[in-house]
Amino acid sequence: MNPVDPQLPLFLGLMSGTSADGIDAALVQFPQEGGCRFVHGQTHAWDDATREALIALGQGAEPASLDGLGQLDAQVGICFAAAANQLLKAAGITAAQVRAIGSHGQTIRHRPLAEPAFTWQIGDANRIAELTGITTVADFRRRDVAAGGHGAPLMPAFHLAMLGNADEDRAVLNLGGIANLSLIARDGSLRGFDTGPANALLDGWCQRHLGHPFDADGAFAANGRVDEELLARLLSESWFSLPPPKSTGREQFHLAWVEAQFDGRSLAAADVQATLLELTAATVADALLAHLPDVQRVLVCGGGVRNPQLLLRLQARLPGVHIGSSAQSGLDPDYMEAMGFAWLAQETLAGRPGNLPSVSGARGPRILGAIHPA
């Protein structure tokens, strides 16, 4: 935990991503001269039943009933509030000290190419405001979609504000359930987009075959060999060749999609894991070389930063590029997105746009999110 600057307002960010492996909660402050002061962070685990329901919906399953979906929305909001309250208790901070919470919610469906397009995050922000006593800003993505954008990724604006550098072309790589890039050129121009699956497939395959929620240190993948035929079939997915802006989720990339590419063959589980890891490395590297060919530095955040096997494969595909944790630039890789949604809450309350049309494809800058007063 870091000391609080009494002259700066506190913001609290809440984030649960595609992997639904927990709710990240971060307390932060934003100095006027720029940057982000990280005060404290915690991860609040989902209970098994709620996590299973969220993953199933995210992969395209239909809700059993409207009543069940409504209850899940309320329950997710209650869980988000509990994560915020536990963080405040651990940090010795009162609700009155926090200016606002920025809550991402939990994505259960993301259809930016549907007609009409939509994205849907649950986690009732009214419950969060009620149970924490803190003004809560939520539902950040749908205004961008209404303006013709993808509503994702939303972190590039935060990355530019925190990590832009006039001396080099650099990228921020978030290795969450889905991998996404923020491409920050030295002239300050910015693009960002999803590159494809990351931990969502790796975790799912590991859970199925080892009973572990994730592949610790990439050891499962390291015990296998890349199946070049399977890799080629996976890479032939037409989504990978789409130009930005683009975004995706579990409804696109799930284990049934992987198994459909086996072509009737029986494959060793470790070989599939190694191939899925290579798929992530290949699609990230291909996207970088295509859209920021002079990249000099890649700052990695998200759960994948703790997978040394994945970082090794990325480095092998990007020789000469410095690849390292965002911690090297002062931003905790585990709480990057939670910090980003705290920042988005600040921008919303200040009446400033939180999207970047160059990233999402929206018709213009928009103030994002709905404000739920304490």
C-alpha positions as CSV (number, residue, x, y, z in Angstrom):
1,M,0.0,0.0,0.0
2,N,1.2,3.5,-0.9
3,P,0.4,6.7,1.1
4,V,-2.5,8.9,0.1
5,D,-1.9,12.4,-1.1
6,P,-4.5,14.4,1.0
7,Q,-4.6,17.1,-1.7
8,L,-5.9,14.7,-4.4
9,P,-9.2,13.0,-4.8
10,L,-9.4,9.2,-4.6
11,F,-11.0,7.1,-7.3
12,L,-11.7,3.4,-7.1
13,G,-11.8,1.2,-10.2
14,L,-13.5,-2.2,-10.6
15,M,-12.8,-4.6,-13.4
16,S,-13.7,-8.2,-14.3
17,G,-12.5,-9.3,-17.7
18,T,-13.2,-12.0,-20.3
19,S,-11.6,-14.7,-18.1
20,A,-13.9,-13.9,-15.2
21,D,-11.2,-15.0,-12.9
22,G,-11.9,-12.3,-10.3
23,I,-12.8,-8.7,-9.7
24,D,-9.8,-6.4,-9.6
25,A,-10.2,-3.4,-7.4
26,A,-7.8,-0.5,-7.4
27,L,-7.6,2.8,-5.4
28,V,-5.8,5.5,-7.3
29,Q,-5.1,9.2,-7.5
30,F,-4.4,11.3,-10.6
31,P,-1.9,14.2,-10.1
32,Q,-2.6,17.3,-12.2
33,E,0.9,17.0,-13.7
34,G,0.0,13.6,-15.0
35,G,0.5,10.0,-14.1
36,C,-1.2,7.7,-11.7
37,R,-0.6,7.2,-8.0
38,F,-1.5,3.6,-7.1
39,V,-2.6,3.5,-3.5
40,H,-3.8,-0.1,-3.0
41,G,-5.3,-3.0,-4.9
42,Q,-7.0,-6.4,-4.3
43,T,-8.6,-9.1,-6.3
44,H,-11.9,-10.5,-5.1
45,A,-12.6,-14.1,-6.3
46,W,-15.9,-15.0,-7.8
47,D,-17.8,-17.9,-6.3
48,D,-17.8,-20.9,-8.5
49,A,-21.5,-20.9,-9.4
50,T,-21.4,-17.2,-10.5
51,R,-18.2,-17.6,-12.5
52,E,-19.6,-20.6,-14.3
53,A,-22.8,-18.7,-15.2
54,L,-20.8,-15.7,-16.4
55,I,-18.5,-17.8,-18.6
56,A,-21.4,-19.7,-20.1
57,L,-23.2,-16.5,-21.0
58,G,-20.0,-15.0,-22.4
59,Q,-19.5,-18.0,-24.7
60,G,-23.0,-17.5,-26.2
61,A,-25.2,-19.7,-24.0
62,E,-28.8,-18.4,-23.6
63,P,-30.0,-17.4,-20.2
64,A,-32.3,-20.0,-18.6
65,S,-34.9,-17.2,-17.9
66,L,-35.3,-13.5,-17.7
67,D,-35.7,-13.9,-13.9
68,G,-32.4,-15.7,-13.7
69,L,-30.6,-13.0,-15.8
70,G,-32.1,-10.3,-13.6
71,Q,-30.9,-12.0,-10.5
72,L,-27.5,-12.5,-11.9
73,D,-27.2,-8.8,-12.8
74,A,-28.1,-7.9,-9.2
75,Q,-25.7,-10.6,-7.8
76,V,-22.8,-9.3,-9.9
77,G,-23.5,-5.8,-8.6
78,I,-23.4,-7.1,-5.0
79,C,-20.1,-8.8,-5.7
80,F,-18.6,-5.7,-7.2
81,A,-19.7,-3.7,-4.1
82,A,-18.2,-6.3,-1.8
83,A,-14.9,-6.1,-3.7
84,A,-14.9,-2.3,-3.3
85,N,-15.8,-2.4,0.4
86,Q,-13.1,-5.0,1.1
87,L,-10.5,-2.9,-0.6
88,L,-11.5,0.2,1.4
89,K,-11.3,-1.8,4.7
90,A,-7.9,-3.2,3.8
91,A,-6.6,0.3,2.9
92,G,-8.1,2.0,5.9
93,I,-10.1,4.4,3.7
94,T,-13.6,5.5,4.3
95,A,-16.3,5.8,1.6
96,A,-16.4,9.6,2.2
97,Q,-12.8,9.9,1.0
98,V,-13.5,8.4,-2.4
99,R,-14.8,10.7,-5.1
100,A,-16.2,7.9,-7.3
101,I,-16.1,4.3,-8.4
102,G,-15.6,3.4,-12.1
103,S,-17.1,0.0,-12.7
104,H,-16.7,-2.0,-15.9
105,G,-19.2,-4.6,-15.1
106,Q,-19.1,-8.1,-16.6
107,T,-19.5,-8.5,-20.3
108,I,-22.0,-11.3,-21.2
109,R,-22.3,-10.5,-24.9
110,H,-20.4,-8.3,-27.3
111,R,-21.8,-7.9,-30.9
112,P,-20.2,-4.8,-32.5
113,L,-20.9,-6.1,-36.0
114,A,-24.6,-7.0,-35.4
115,E,-27.4,-4.9,-36.8
116,P,-28.0,-3.0,-34.7
117,A,-24.7,-3.5,-32.9
118,F,-24.7,-3.9,-29.1
119,T,-22.5,-4.7,-26.2
120,W,-23.8,-5.8,-22.8
121,Q,-22.2,-5.6,-19.4
122,I,-24.1,-6.7,-16.2
123,G,-23.4,-5.8,-12.6
124,D,-26.1,-3.4,-11.4
125,A,-24.3,-0.1,-10.6
126,N,-27.3,1.0,-8.5
127,R,-26.4,-1.8,-6.1
128,I,-22.7,-0.7,-6.0
129,A,-23.7,2.9,-5.2
130,E,-26.2,1.8,-2.6
131,L,-23.9,-0.8,-0.8
132,T,-20.8,1.4,-0.9
133,G,-22.2,4.8,-0.4
134,I,-20.0,6.1,-3.3
135,T,-21.1,7.7,-6.5
136,T,-20.6,5.0,-9.2
137,V,-20.0,5.5,-12.9
138,A,-20.7,2.4,-15.1
139,D,-21.9,1.2,-18.5
140,F,-19.0,2.9,-20.3
141,R,-19.1,1.0,-23.6
142,R,-22.6,1.4,-24.9
143,R,-22.4,5.1,-25.7
144,D,-19.4,4.5,-28.0
145,V,-21.4,1.7,-29.7
146,A,-24.4,4.0,-30.1
147,A,-22.0,6.4,-31.9
148,G,-21.0,3.7,-34.4
149,G,-18.0,2.4,-32.5
150,H,-17.0,-1.0,-31.1
151,G,-17.1,0.1,-27.5
152,A,-13.8,-1.6,-27.2
153,P,-11.0,-1.5,-26.4
154,L,-11.4,1.5,-24.0
155,M,-7.9,1.4,-22.3
156,P,-5.9,3.0,-25.1
157,A,-6.9,6.5,-24.0
158,F,-5.7,5.7,-20.5
159,H,-2.5,4.2,-21.9
160,L,-1.8,7.2,-24.0
161,A,-2.3,9.5,-21.0
162,M,-0.1,7.5,-18.8
163,L,2.5,5.9,-21.0
164,G,3.0,8.0,-24.1
165,N,6.6,8.8,-25.0
166,A,8.0,11.1,-27.6
167,D,11.3,9.2,-27.9
168,E,10.0,5.9,-29.2
169,D,7.2,3.9,-30.8
170,R,5.8,1.7,-28.1
171,A,2.8,-0.6,-27.5
172,V,0.9,-1.6,-24.5
173,L,-0.2,-5.2,-24.6
174,N,-3.0,-6.4,-22.4
175,L,-3.0,-10.2,-22.1
176,G,-6.3,-10.8,-20.5
177,G,-8.9,-13.3,-21.6
178,I,-8.6,-11.5,-25.0
179,A,-5.4,-9.8,-26.1
180,N,-5.5,-6.2,-27.1
181,L,-3.0,-3.6,-28.2
182,S,-2.6,0.1,-27.7
183,L,-0.1,1.4,-30.4
184,I,1.4,4.7,-29.3
185,A,3.6,6.3,-31.9
186,R,6.3,8.7,-30.9
187,D,4.3,11.6,-32.6
188,G,1.5,11.0,-30.1
189,S,-0.9,9.3,-32.6
190,L,-2.7,6.3,-31.2
191,R,-4.5,3.2,-32.5
192,G,-5.8,0.2,-30.5
193,F,-7.7,-3.0,-31.1
194,D,-8.2,-6.6,-30.0
195,T,-5.8,-9.1,-31.6
196,G,-7.5,-12.3,-30.6
197,P,-7.7,-14.9,-27.8
198,A,-5.2,-15.0,-24.9
199,N,-6.0,-16.4,-21.5
200,A,-9.6,-17.3,-22.2
201,L,-8.6,-20.3,-24.3
202,L,-5.4,-21.1,-22.3
203,D,-7.3,-21.1,-19.0
204,G,-10.2,-23.0,-20.4
205,W,-8.1,-25.8,-21.8
206,C,-6.0,-26.0,-18.7
207,Q,-9.2,-26.2,-16.5
208,R,-10.6,-29.0,-18.6
209,H,-7.5,-31.2,-18.7
210,L,-5.7,-30.4,-15.4
211,G,-8.5,-29.1,-13.2
212,H,-6.4,-25.9,-12.7
213,P,-7.9,-22.4,-13.3
214,F,-4.8,-21.3,-15.2
215,D,-1.5,-22.7,-16.6
216,A,1.0,-21.6,-13.9
217,D,4.2,-20.3,-15.4
218,G,3.1,-21.8,-18.8
219,A,4.3,-25.2,-17.6
220,F,1.5,-27.2,-19.3
221,A,2.2,-25.5,-22.6
222,A,6.0,-26.0,-22.1
223,N,5.4,-29.8,-21.9
224,G,3.8,-29.9,-25.3
225,R,4.8,-29.2,-28.9
226,V,3.1,-26.9,-31.3
227,D,0.9,-28.7,-33.8
228,E,1.6,-26.8,-36.9
229,E,-1.5,-28.1,-38.7
230,L,-3.8,-27.1,-35.9
231,L,-2.0,-23.7,-35.7
232,A,-2.5,-23.1,-39.4
233,R,-6.2,-23.9,-39.2
234,L,-6.7,-21.6,-36.2
235,L,-4.8,-18.8,-37.9
236,S,-7.1,-19.2,-41.0
237,E,-10.0,-17.8,-39.0
238,S,-11.2,-14.8,-41.0
239,W,-11.6,-12.6,-38.0
240,F,-7.8,-12.3,-37.8
241,S,-7.6,-10.6,-41.2
242,L,-10.2,-8.0,-40.4
243,P,-8.8,-4.4,-40.3
244,P,-9.1,-2.3,-37.2
245,P,-11.2,-1.2,-35.5
246,K,-12.1,-4.6,-34.2
247,S,-13.0,-6.3,-31.0
248,T,-14.0,-9.7,-29.9
249,G,-14.8,-12.0,-26.9
250,R,-15.6,-15.5,-25.7
251,E,-18.6,-15.6,-28.1
252,Q,-16.1,-15.7,-30.9
253,F,-13.2,-17.6,-29.4
254,H,-14.1,-20.6,-27.2
255,L,-13.1,-24.2,-26.8
256,A,-15.7,-25.5,-29.2
257,W,-14.1,-23.2,-31.9
258,V,-10.7,-24.8,-31.1
259,E,-12.0,-28.4,-31.2
260,A,-13.8,-27.7,-34.6
261,Q,-10.3,-27.2,-36.0
262,F,-9.0,-30.7,-35.0
263,D,-10.3,-32.1,-38.2
264,G,-11.1,-35.4,-36.6
265,R,-7.6,-35.9,-35.2
266,S,-6.8,-37.0,-31.7
267,L,-4.3,-34.5,-30.2
268,A,-2.3,-34.6,-26.9
269,A,-3.7,-32.1,-24.4
270,A,-0.3,-30.5,-23.8
271,D,0.2,-30.1,-27.6
272,V,-3.1,-28.2,-27.9
273,Q,-2.0,-26.0,-25.0
274,A,1.3,-25.2,-26.6
275,T,-0.5,-24.5,-29.9
276,L,-3.0,-22.1,-28.2
277,L,-0.1,-20.2,-26.6
278,E,1.6,-20.0,-30.0
279,L,-1.6,-18.7,-31.5
280,T,-1.7,-15.8,-29.1
281,A,2.0,-15.0,-29.7
282,A,1.6,-15.2,-33.4
283,T,-1.5,-13.0,-33.7
284,V,-0.1,-10.4,-31.3
285,A,3.2,-10.2,-33.2
286,D,1.6,-10.2,-36.6
287,A,-0.6,-7.3,-35.5
288,L,2.3,-5.3,-34.1
289,L,4.4,-5.7,-37.2
290,A,1.6,-4.8,-39.5
291,H,0.4,-1.7,-37.7
292,L,3.5,-0.4,-35.8
293,P,6.5,-1.9,-37.6
294,D,9.0,0.3,-35.9
295,V,7.9,-0.6,-32.4
296,Q,10.7,-0.5,-29.9
297,R,9.1,-1.4,-26.6
298,V,6.1,-3.5,-25.6
299,L,4.7,-3.0,-22.1
300,V,2.7,-6.0,-21.0
301,C,-0.1,-6.1,-18.5
302,G,-2.9,-8.5,-17.5
303,G,-2.7,-12.0,-16.3
304,G,-0.5,-13.1,-19.2
305,V,2.4,-11.1,-17.9
306,R,2.9,-13.9,-15.4
307,N,3.2,-16.5,-18.1
308,P,7.0,-16.6,-18.9
309,Q,6.4,-19.2,-21.7
310,L,4.1,-16.8,-23.5
311,L,6.5,-13.9,-23.1
312,L,9.4,-16.0,-24.5
313,R,7.3,-16.9,-27.6
314,L,6.4,-13.2,-28.1
315,Q,10.1,-12.3,-27.8
316,A,11.1,-15.0,-30.3
317,R,8.6,-13.5,-32.8
318,L,9.7,-9.9,-32.1
319,P,13.5,-10.0,-32.0
320,G,15.0,-6.6,-31.2
321,V,11.9,-5.4,-29.4
322,H,12.1,-4.8,-25.7
323,I,9.3,-6.8,-24.1
324,G,8.6,-6.3,-20.3
325,S,6.0,-5.7,-17.7
326,S,4.2,-2.3,-17.4
327,A,5.7,-2.2,-13.9
328,Q,8.9,-1.0,-15.5
329,S,7.0,2.2,-16.3
330,G,5.4,2.5,-12.9
331,L,2.0,0.9,-13.6
332,D,1.0,-2.3,-11.8
333,P,0.3,-4.9,-14.5
334,D,-2.3,-6.7,-12.4
335,Y,-4.5,-3.6,-11.9
336,M,-4.0,-1.7,-15.1
337,E,-7.6,-2.1,-16.3
338,A,-9.1,-1.4,-12.9
339,M,-6.9,1.8,-12.7
340,G,-8.2,2.6,-16.2
341,F,-11.8,2.5,-15.3
342,A,-11.1,4.7,-12.2
343,W,-9.6,7.2,-14.7
344,L,-12.6,6.9,-17.0
345,A,-14.9,7.7,-14.0
346,Q,-12.8,10.8,-13.4
347,E,-13.1,11.8,-17.1
348,T,-16.9,11.3,-17.1
349,L,-17.4,13.4,-13.9
350,A,-15.2,16.1,-15.5
351,G,-17.3,16.1,-18.6
352,R,-14.5,15.0,-20.8
353,P,-14.8,12.3,-23.6
354,G,-13.4,8.9,-22.7
355,N,-13.3,7.2,-26.1
356,L,-11.0,7.7,-29.0
357,P,-12.6,7.5,-32.4
358,S,-9.2,6.4,-33.9
359,V,-9.5,3.3,-31.8
360,S,-13.2,2.4,-31.6
361,G,-14.4,3.7,-34.9
362,A,-17.0,5.9,-33.3
363,R,-18.3,9.0,-35.2
364,G,-16.6,11.3,-32.6
365,P,-15.5,11.8,-29.0
366,R,-18.2,10.9,-26.5
367,I,-18.6,11.3,-22.7
368,L,-18.9,7.7,-21.6
369,G,-20.9,6.0,-18.8
370,A,-23.9,6.6,-16.6
371,I,-23.5,8.3,-13.2
372,H,-25.3,6.8,-10.2
373,P,-25.0,9.3,-7.3
374,A,-24.3,8.0,-3.8
